[in-house]
């Protein structure tokens, strides 16, 4: 891929208090989109507090593009029901990656991002140096739905021979 900066691994950890879309529960899955890329997690049957623990990897060409998260309820005989959406910006995460940090103690907090009206963060999100990698944990509050959050962890993967940082 031309102009590839690197890869963004998104660990979709879990959903919290997701909306009920079937009789008593939901069969949720998450779709992650960035530009023309679209990836999805597996479906967790009958669970409004699912634990996916799925890794999805996006190729980052333009760090200015937002990452869009959509949660759906899998239906067999009709269109899947929407269970909310959220988006996040990776620019601050990329800024930290560009710092090319080394020799920091594992667990060092490099930057804290506060929840605002402009982002979907449910609580403060920290960008951390952990085991030689830049990672960011976040809880995203879902929009356009009565309840629900999704927990994610971002990790940057350098690609040898890419444009890089």
QUILINZI-V860785 format. One record per pair of residues at least 12 apart in sequence whose C-alpha atoms are under 7 Angstrom apart, sorted by sequence separation. I is the first residue (numbers start at 1). J is the second residue. D is the distance in whole Angstrom. If there is no record, write none. Layout:
i=I j=J d=D
i=I j=J d=D
This chain:
i=29 j=41 d=6
i=71 j=83 d=5
i=112 j=124 d=7
i=113 j=125 d=5
i=125 j=137 d=6
i=139 j=151 d=4
i=29 j=42 d=6
i=41 j=54 d=6
i=71 j=84 d=6
i=112 j=125 d=6
i=113 j=126 d=6
i=125 j=138 d=5
i=138 j=151 d=6
i=139 j=152 d=6
i=29 j=43 d=5
i=70 j=84 d=6
i=71 j=85 d=6
i=112 j=126 d=4
i=138 j=152 d=5
i=28 j=43 d=6
i=29 j=44 d=7
i=70 j=85 d=4
i=111 j=126 d=6
i=112 j=127 d=6
i=137 j=152 d=6
i=138 j=153 d=6
i=27 j=43 d=6
i=28 j=44 d=6
i=69 j=85 d=5
i=70 j=86 d=7
i=111 j=127 d=5
i=123 j=139 d=6
i=137 j=153 d=4
i=27 j=44 d=5
i=39 j=56 d=7
i=69 j=86 d=5
i=109 j=126 d=6
i=110 j=127 d=6
i=121 j=138 d=7
i=122 j=139 d=6
i=136 j=153 d=5
i=137 j=154 d=6
i=27 j=45 d=4
i=68 j=86 d=6
i=69 j=87 d=6
i=109 j=127 d=6
i=110 j=128 d=5
i=121 j=139 d=6
i=122 j=140 d=5
i=135 j=153 d=7
i=136 j=154 d=5
i=26 j=45 d=7
i=27 j=46 d=5
i=68 j=87 d=4
i=109 j=128 d=4
i=110 j=129 d=7
i=121 j=140 d=5
i=122 j=141 d=5
i=135 j=154 d=5
i=136 j=155 d=7
i=26 j=46 d=5
i=27 j=47 d=6
i=67 j=87 d=5
i=68 j=88 d=7
i=108 j=128 d=6
i=109 j=129 d=6
i=120 j=140 d=5
i=121 j=141 d=6
i=135 j=155 d=5
i=25 j=46 d=5
i=26 j=47 d=6
i=66 j=87 d=6
i=67 j=88 d=5
i=107 j=128 d=6
i=108 j=129 d=5
i=120 j=141 d=5
i=134 j=155 d=6
i=135 j=156 d=7
i=25 j=47 d=6
i=26 j=48 d=6
i=66 j=88 d=6
i=67 j=89 d=6
i=107 j=129 d=6
i=134 j=156 d=6
i=25 j=48 d=6
i=66 j=89 d=5
i=106 j=129 d=6
i=107 j=130 d=5
i=66 j=90 d=7
i=106 j=130 d=4
i=106 j=131 d=5
i=63 j=90 d=6
i=64 j=91 d=6
i=20 j=48 d=7
i=63 j=91 d=6
i=19 j=48 d=7
i=18 j=48 d=5
i=35 j=65 d=7
i=17 j=48 d=6
i=18 j=49 d=6
i=34 j=65 d=7
i=88 j=119 d=6
i=16 j=48 d=7
i=17 j=49 d=6
i=34 j=66 d=6
i=88 j=120 d=7
i=16 j=49 d=5
i=34 j=67 d=5
i=87 j=120 d=6
i=15 j=49 d=5
i=33 j=67 d=6
i=34 j=68 d=6
i=86 j=120 d=6
i=93 j=127 d=7
i=14 j=49 d=7
i=15 j=50 d=5
i=32 j=67 d=7
i=33 j=68 d=5
i=14 j=50 d=5
i=15 j=51 d=7
i=32 j=68 d=6
i=33 j=69 d=7
i=14 j=51 d=4
i=32 j=69 d=5
i=97 j=134 d=6
i=13 j=51 d=6
i=14 j=52 d=5
i=31 j=69 d=6
i=32 j=70 d=7
i=13 j=52 d=6
i=14 j=53 d=7
i=30 j=69 d=7
i=31 j=70 d=5
i=12 j=52 d=6
i=13 j=53 d=4
i=30 j=70 d=6
i=31 j=71 d=6
i=12 j=53 d=6
i=13 j=54 d=7
i=30 j=71 d=5
i=11 j=53 d=6
i=12 j=54 d=5
i=29 j=71 d=6
i=30 j=72 d=6
i=11 j=54 d=6
i=12 j=55 d=6
i=28 j=71 d=7
i=29 j=72 d=6
i=11 j=55 d=4
i=28 j=72 d=5
i=29 j=73 d=7
i=10 j=55 d=6
i=11 j=56 d=6
i=28 j=73 d=4
i=9 j=55 d=6
i=10 j=56 d=5
i=27 j=73 d=5
i=28 j=74 d=6
i=9 j=56 d=6
i=10 j=57 d=6
i=26 j=73 d=6
i=27 j=74 d=5
i=9 j=57 d=4
i=8 j=57 d=6
i=9 j=58 d=6
i=7 j=57 d=6
i=8 j=58 d=5
i=7 j=58 d=6
i=8 j=59 d=6
i=7 j=59 d=5
i=8 j=60 d=7
i=21 j=73 d=7
i=6 j=59 d=6
i=7 j=60 d=6
i=6 j=60 d=6
i=86 j=140 d=7
i=4 j=59 d=7
i=5 j=60 d=6
i=86 j=141 d=7
i=4 j=60 d=6
i=5 j=61 d=6
i=86 j=142 d=5
i=4 j=61 d=5
i=85 j=142 d=5
i=86 j=143 d=6
i=3 j=61 d=6
i=84 j=142 d=5
i=85 j=143 d=5
i=84 j=143 d=5
i=85 j=144 d=7
i=21 j=81 d=7
i=84 j=144 d=5
i=84 j=145 d=5
i=83 j=145 d=6
i=19 j=83 d=6
i=98 j=165 d=5
i=19 j=146 d=7
i=19 j=147 d=6
i=18 j=147 d=6
i=19 j=148 d=6
i=17 j=147 d=6
i=18 j=148 d=4
i=17 j=148 d=5
i=18 j=149 d=7
i=16 j=148 d=6
i=17 j=149 d=7
i=16 j=149 d=5
i=15 j=149 d=6
i=16 j=150 d=6
i=15 j=150 d=4
i=14 j=150 d=6
i=15 j=151 d=6
i=14 j=151 d=5
i=13 j=151 d=5
i=12 j=151 d=6
i=13 j=152 d=5
i=12 j=152 d=5
i=11 j=152 d=6
i=12 j=153 d=7
i=10 j=152 d=7
i=11 j=153 d=5
i=10 j=153 d=6
i=11 j=154 d=6
i=10 j=154 d=5
i=9 j=154 d=6
i=10 j=155 d=7
i=8 j=154 d=7
i=9 j=155 d=5
i=8 j=155 d=6
i=9 j=156 d=6
i=8 j=156 d=5
i=7 j=156 d=6
i=8 j=157 d=6
i=7 j=157 d=5
i=6 j=157 d=6
i=7 j=158 d=6
i=6 j=158 d=5
i=6 j=159 d=5
i=6 j=162 d=7
i=5 j=162 d=6
i=4 j=162 d=6
i=5 j=163 d=5
i=6 j=164 d=6
i=4 j=163 d=6
i=5 j=164 d=4
i=3 j=163 d=6
i=5 j=165 d=6
